[in-house]
Amino acid sequence: MIKNPNLTNSGLTYADAGVDIEAGNALVDKIGPLAKATARPGANVSLGGFAGLFDPKAAGYKDPLLVAATDGVGTKLKIAIDTGVHDSVGIDLVAMCVNDLIVQGAEPLFFLDYFATGKLDTETAALVVQGIAEGCRQAGCALIGGETAEMPGMYSVGDYDLAGFCVGAVERSVAQTDAVVTPGDTIIGLASTGIHSNGFSLVRKILEQQGLRFSDQAPFDRARTLGEILLTPTKIYVDCCLKLMRGGLIKTMAHITGGGLLENIPRVLPAGTRAIIDAAAWDLPDVFDWLRSAAGLTPHECARTFNCGIGMAAIVAEAHVVAVCEHIQTAGVDAYVIGEIQAHDAVPDVKITAPRPLWGAEAAWSITTDAN
């Protein structure tokens, strides 16, 4: 006779293997209101289904192109985990995706997240999603779903990883699909809020070499700890840039992420052009100046690793510079005229110059994308 396995309690359960389904259900209940608070035209947010729906027509689009971006937070998560501060890295996650979308002139519409951990701590996960919901609120997009993966043996106790996926839309007639940049255009730098979400493996290495902990006072800011400063969320530029992109006042933008100023700006330049940037046009923020000094970083290493205080570079026609800067500053973001576009007979690149000693150099300097 074959015994009914449902009649015995002696067998293994999924919980015995380290996966707590009830904890996952509890998390869905806890984060449901957070997602619901991000509802917007086109999305009636309700978690628990197999997929999320979005209606572009209800969002006001007639002939939209869909634009998608996916990203993570990187090893900045280790700082959140080590400090126990989990409510801001979700903003970073959203920012890294939506800032890529607006470079194409796209409005972020909806967002999905992936949270993976060894053993689910519902309080920690809820704080992370709280940050994601806040990032979605700042970006004007709806959090319509996600995935929570509990994978014992894959992550150390307390560790977790994040990934995000965002879809936006832009009317076909105004999509930023072709480079319209020409020599004589102006480069406007939009201030970053700090390191954002790139370069943290180097940051953590520098702190290790300096014998510093995240709980220590920052050597350059005695009012705050290093952890507080390093966890400052990535700036979301949707509010200050989307209207300008739609109105044609900004030709194109470069989101300054991994690769820094040197690697990202050439990605939006057409053949026959190069970006000339004046490093004296803005002050290198204290956190970057300290990292540079502590590790002996060269200007080239700074410019290809960090944003150096410029989180987004906007390229505009000279006639629109004043209007663009005023709009950005009214939205609460500092804007600087940092350079210009010049004709160039080689592949598009960036040349950063310093007419006087800056960024730790002993004399005036210039670096280019392909500098060694």
C-alpha positions as CSV (number, residue, x, y, z in Angstrom):
1,M,0.0,0.0,0.0
2,I,1.3,3.5,-0.9
3,K,1.1,5.8,2.1
4,N,-0.3,9.3,1.8
5,P,2.6,11.6,2.4
6,N,0.2,14.2,3.7
7,L,-0.6,12.1,6.7
8,T,2.9,12.2,8.3
9,N,4.9,15.0,9.9
10,S,8.2,13.2,9.9
11,G,9.4,14.5,6.4
12,L,11.4,17.6,5.6
13,T,9.7,20.9,4.9
14,Y,10.8,23.9,2.8
15,A,11.3,25.8,6.1
16,D,13.8,23.1,7.2
17,A,15.8,24.0,4.1
18,G,15.9,27.6,5.2
19,V,13.0,29.1,3.1
20,D,10.2,30.6,5.1
21,I,7.1,31.0,2.8
22,E,5.1,32.6,5.7
23,A,7.8,35.3,6.0
24,G,7.5,36.1,2.3
25,N,3.7,36.4,2.6
26,A,4.1,38.7,5.6
27,L,6.5,40.9,3.6
28,V,3.9,41.2,0.8
29,D,1.4,42.3,3.4
30,K,3.8,44.8,4.8
31,I,4.9,46.4,1.5
32,G,1.5,46.5,-0.2
33,P,0.6,50.0,1.1
34,L,4.1,51.2,0.1
35,A,3.5,50.1,-3.5
36,K,-0.1,51.4,-3.5
37,A,1.2,54.8,-2.6
38,T,3.1,55.0,-5.9
39,A,0.0,54.6,-8.1
40,R,-0.2,56.9,-11.0
41,P,-2.3,57.3,-14.2
42,G,-1.9,54.0,-16.1
43,A,-1.2,51.9,-13.1
44,N,-3.6,50.6,-10.5
45,V,-1.0,49.1,-8.1
46,S,-2.0,45.8,-6.5
47,L,0.7,43.4,-5.4
48,G,0.2,39.6,-5.4
49,G,-0.5,38.9,-9.0
50,F,1.8,37.1,-11.5
51,A,2.6,40.3,-13.4
52,G,1.8,44.0,-13.4
53,L,-0.2,45.9,-16.0
54,F,0.4,49.4,-17.3
55,D,-1.8,51.3,-19.7
56,P,0.2,53.9,-21.8
57,K,-3.0,55.4,-23.2
58,A,-4.3,56.1,-19.7
59,A,-0.9,57.9,-19.0
60,G,-1.6,60.2,-21.9
61,Y,0.6,58.7,-24.7
62,K,-0.6,58.6,-28.3
63,D,2.3,57.0,-30.2
64,P,4.8,56.0,-27.5
65,L,8.1,54.2,-27.8
66,L,8.9,52.1,-24.7
67,V,12.3,52.5,-23.1
68,A,13.7,50.1,-20.5
69,A,16.6,50.2,-18.1
70,T,17.9,47.8,-15.4
71,D,20.6,48.3,-12.8
72,G,21.6,47.6,-9.2
73,V,23.2,49.4,-6.3
74,G,26.6,47.6,-6.3
75,T,28.7,47.3,-3.2
76,K,27.1,50.3,-1.6
77,L,24.8,47.7,-0.3
78,K,27.6,46.4,2.0
79,I,27.6,49.8,3.7
80,A,23.9,49.6,4.3
81,I,24.2,46.1,5.6
82,D,27.2,46.8,7.9
83,T,25.6,50.0,9.3
84,G,22.1,48.6,9.6
85,V,20.7,51.5,7.6
86,H,18.5,50.0,4.9
87,D,15.9,52.7,4.1
88,S,17.9,54.7,1.5
89,V,19.5,52.2,-0.9
90,G,16.1,51.6,-2.5
91,I,16.2,55.2,-3.6
92,D,19.6,54.5,-5.2
93,L,18.1,51.5,-7.0
94,V,15.4,53.6,-8.6
95,A,17.7,56.5,-9.4
96,M,20.2,54.3,-11.3
97,C,17.4,53.1,-13.6
98,V,15.2,56.2,-14.0
99,N,18.2,58.5,-14.6
100,D,19.2,56.3,-17.6
101,L,15.6,56.5,-19.0
102,I,15.5,60.3,-19.0
103,V,18.7,60.4,-21.1
104,Q,16.4,59.1,-23.8
105,G,13.8,61.7,-23.0
106,A,11.5,59.0,-21.6
107,E,9.2,59.4,-18.6
108,P,9.6,56.6,-16.1
109,L,6.2,54.8,-15.9
110,F,6.6,51.7,-13.8
111,F,9.3,49.9,-11.7
112,L,9.9,46.4,-10.5
113,D,12.5,45.2,-8.0
114,Y,14.3,42.0,-7.2
115,F,15.4,41.4,-3.6
116,A,17.6,38.3,-2.9
117,T,18.8,37.1,0.5
118,G,19.9,34.0,2.4
119,K,17.2,34.3,5.0
120,L,14.4,36.8,4.8
121,D,14.3,39.4,7.5
122,T,10.9,41.1,6.9
123,E,11.8,44.2,8.8
124,T,15.0,44.8,6.7
125,A,13.3,44.0,3.4
126,A,10.4,46.3,4.3
127,L,12.8,49.2,4.9
128,V,14.5,48.5,1.6
129,V,11.2,48.6,-0.2
130,Q,10.3,51.7,1.7
131,G,13.2,53.3,0.0
132,I,12.2,51.9,-3.4
133,A,8.7,53.4,-3.0
134,E,10.2,56.7,-2.0
135,G,12.4,56.7,-5.1
136,C,9.4,55.8,-7.3
137,R,7.5,58.7,-5.7
138,Q,10.4,61.1,-6.5
139,A,10.5,59.8,-10.1
140,G,6.8,59.8,-10.6
141,C,6.6,56.1,-11.5
142,A,4.6,53.3,-10.1
143,L,6.0,50.3,-8.2
144,I,3.9,47.6,-9.7
145,G,5.6,44.4,-8.6
146,G,8.8,42.6,-7.8
147,E,10.4,39.4,-6.6
148,T,11.7,38.3,-3.2
149,A,14.1,35.4,-3.4
150,E,15.2,33.5,-0.2
151,M,18.2,31.4,-1.1
152,P,20.0,29.7,1.8
153,G,23.6,29.1,1.0
154,M,23.9,31.8,-1.6
155,Y,24.3,34.7,0.8
156,S,26.0,35.1,4.2
157,V,23.8,35.9,7.2
158,G,22.3,39.4,6.9
159,D,23.5,39.9,3.3
160,Y,21.1,40.8,0.5
161,D,21.3,42.0,-3.1
162,L,19.1,44.3,-5.2
163,A,18.2,44.7,-8.8
164,G,15.7,47.1,-10.4
165,F,13.9,47.3,-13.8
166,C,12.1,50.3,-15.0
167,V,10.1,51.0,-18.2
168,G,9.4,54.5,-19.5
169,A,7.8,56.0,-22.6
170,V,8.4,58.8,-24.9
171,E,6.3,60.0,-27.9
172,R,7.9,58.8,-31.1
173,S,8.1,62.4,-32.4
174,V,10.4,63.6,-29.6
175,A,12.5,60.5,-28.8
176,Q,16.2,61.1,-28.3
177,T,17.3,58.4,-30.8
178,D,19.7,60.4,-33.0
179,A,22.6,62.6,-31.9
180,V,21.8,66.3,-32.6
181,V,24.9,67.6,-30.8
182,T,27.0,70.1,-32.8
183,P,30.2,72.0,-32.2
184,G,29.5,75.1,-30.2
185,D,27.0,73.5,-27.9
186,T,27.4,74.0,-24.1
187,I,27.8,71.4,-21.5
188,I,25.9,72.0,-18.2
189,G,26.8,69.9,-15.2
190,L,24.1,69.0,-12.7
191,A,25.4,68.6,-9.2
192,S,25.5,65.1,-7.7
193,T,24.5,64.5,-4.1
194,G,27.7,62.6,-3.4
195,I,29.2,59.4,-4.7
196,H,25.9,58.1,-5.9
197,S,26.1,54.3,-6.6
198,N,29.5,53.8,-8.3
199,G,33.0,53.3,-7.2
200,F,32.2,51.8,-3.8
201,S,34.6,48.9,-4.1
202,L,37.4,51.5,-4.3
203,V,35.8,53.6,-1.5
204,R,35.7,50.5,0.8
205,K,39.3,49.7,0.0
206,I,40.4,53.2,0.9
207,L,38.6,53.1,4.2
208,E,40.2,49.7,4.9
209,Q,43.6,51.0,4.2
210,Q,43.0,54.1,6.4
211,G,41.8,51.9,9.3
212,L,38.4,53.7,9.3
213,R,35.0,52.3,10.2
214,F,31.6,53.5,8.8
215,S,30.7,54.7,12.3
216,D,33.7,57.0,12.5
217,Q,33.4,60.7,12.1
218,A,34.2,61.7,8.6
219,P,37.7,63.3,8.4
220,F,36.3,66.1,6.2
221,D,33.0,66.6,8.1
222,R,33.0,66.2,11.8
223,A,29.3,66.6,12.1
224,R,28.5,63.3,10.3
225,T,29.8,59.8,10.2
226,L,31.4,58.2,7.2
227,G,28.4,55.9,6.9
228,E,25.9,58.7,6.8
229,I,27.8,60.5,4.1
230,L,28.5,57.4,2.0
231,L,24.8,56.3,2.1
232,T,23.6,59.7,0.8
233,P,21.1,58.5,-1.9
234,T,21.7,59.0,-5.6
235,K,20.0,62.1,-7.0
236,I,16.9,61.5,-9.1
237,Y,17.0,64.0,-12.0
238,V,13.5,63.3,-13.5
239,D,11.8,66.3,-12.0
240,C,14.4,68.9,-13.1
241,C,15.2,67.4,-16.6
242,L,12.2,65.7,-18.1
243,K,10.3,68.9,-19.0
244,L,13.4,70.3,-20.6
245,M,14.0,67.2,-22.6
246,R,10.4,67.2,-23.8
247,G,10.6,70.8,-24.8
248,G,13.8,70.4,-26.8
249,L,15.8,72.7,-24.6
250,I,18.2,69.9,-23.7
251,K,19.6,68.1,-26.8
252,T,20.9,65.1,-24.9
253,M,22.3,64.0,-21.5
254,A,24.9,61.7,-20.1
255,H,24.2,60.0,-16.7
256,I,27.6,59.9,-14.9
257,T,27.8,56.4,-13.5
258,G,30.5,53.7,-13.7
259,G,33.3,55.1,-15.9
260,G,32.8,58.6,-14.5
261,L,33.0,61.7,-16.6
262,L,35.5,60.3,-19.0
263,E,33.6,57.2,-20.1
264,N,30.0,58.3,-20.0
265,I,29.9,61.6,-21.9
266,P,31.3,60.2,-25.2
267,R,28.4,57.7,-25.2
268,V,26.1,60.5,-26.3
269,L,28.4,62.4,-28.7
270,P,28.2,62.0,-32.5
271,A,31.1,61.4,-34.8
272,G,33.2,64.5,-35.4
273,T,32.8,66.0,-31.9
274,R,34.5,66.0,-28.5
275,A,33.6,67.4,-25.1
276,I,36.0,69.9,-23.5
277,I,35.4,70.2,-19.8
278,D,36.9,72.8,-17.4
279,A,37.6,71.2,-14.0
280,A,37.7,74.6,-12.4
281,A,34.1,75.3,-13.3
282,W,32.9,73.6,-10.1
283,D,34.3,72.7,-6.7
284,L,35.3,69.1,-6.2
285,P,33.1,68.0,-3.2
286,D,34.8,67.3,0.0
287,V,34.1,63.5,-0.1
288,F,35.9,63.2,-3.4
289,D,38.8,65.4,-2.4
290,W,39.3,63.3,0.7
291,L,39.2,60.0,-1.2
292,R,41.6,61.5,-3.8
293,S,44.0,62.6,-1.1
294,A,43.8,59.5,1.1
295,A,44.5,57.1,-1.8
296,G,46.8,59.3,-3.9
297,L,44.4,59.1,-6.9
298,T,45.4,60.9,-10.1
299,P,43.0,63.2,-11.8
300,H,42.5,60.5,-14.5
301,E,41.6,57.9,-11.9
302,C,39.2,60.3,-10.2
303,A,37.5,61.2,-13.5
304,R,37.0,57.7,-14.7
305,T,35.9,56.2,-11.4
306,F,33.7,58.8,-9.7
307,N,31.2,61.5,-10.8
308,C,33.4,64.1,-9.1
309,G,30.3,66.1,-8.2
310,I,28.6,66.0,-11.6
311,G,25.8,63.5,-11.6
312,M,24.4,64.4,-15.0
313,A,25.8,66.3,-18.0
314,A,23.3,68.1,-20.2
315,I,24.3,69.3,-23.7
316,V,22.3,72.4,-24.9
317,A,22.5,75.0,-27.6
318,E,24.1,78.2,-26.4
319,A,20.9,80.1,-26.8
320,H,19.2,77.9,-24.2
321,V,21.9,77.9,-21.5
322,V,20.3,80.5,-19.2
323,A,16.8,79.1,-19.4
324,V,18.0,75.5,-18.7
325,C,20.2,76.5,-15.8
326,E,17.4,78.6,-14.2
327,H,14.9,75.7,-14.5
328,I,17.3,73.2,-13.0
329,Q,18.2,75.5,-10.1
330,T,14.5,76.2,-9.5
331,A,14.0,72.5,-9.1
332,G,16.6,72.5,-6.3
333,V,19.7,71.2,-8.2
334,D,22.9,73.2,-8.7
335,A,23.8,73.7,-12.3
336,Y,27.2,74.7,-13.7
337,V,28.4,75.6,-17.2
338,I,31.3,73.1,-17.3
339,G,32.4,73.0,-20.9
340,E,31.6,73.0,-24.6
341,I,31.4,70.7,-27.6
342,Q,34.2,71.1,-30.2
343,A,34.9,69.6,-33.6
344,H,37.1,66.5,-33.5
345,D,38.4,64.4,-36.3
346,A,38.8,61.2,-34.2
347,V,36.3,59.1,-32.3
348,P,34.2,61.1,-29.8
349,D,36.0,61.6,-26.5
350,V,36.3,63.9,-23.5
351,K,39.1,66.2,-22.6
352,I,39.1,67.6,-19.1
353,T,41.5,70.5,-18.4
354,A,42.6,72.3,-15.3
355,P,44.1,75.7,-15.9
356,R,45.6,75.7,-12.4
357,P,46.6,72.9,-10.0
358,L,43.4,71.0,-9.0
359,W,42.4,67.5,-7.8
360,G,45.8,67.1,-6.1
361,A,47.9,67.8,-9.2
362,E,51.0,70.0,-8.8
363,A,50.4,72.0,-12.0
364,A,47.9,72.6,-14.7
365,W,46.7,69.4,-16.4
366,S,44.6,67.8,-19.0
367,I,43.3,64.3,-19.5
368,T,41.4,62.5,-22.2
369,T,39.3,59.4,-22.4
370,D,42.1,57.3,-23.7
371,A,44.7,58.5,-21.3
372,N,46.8,55.9,-19.6
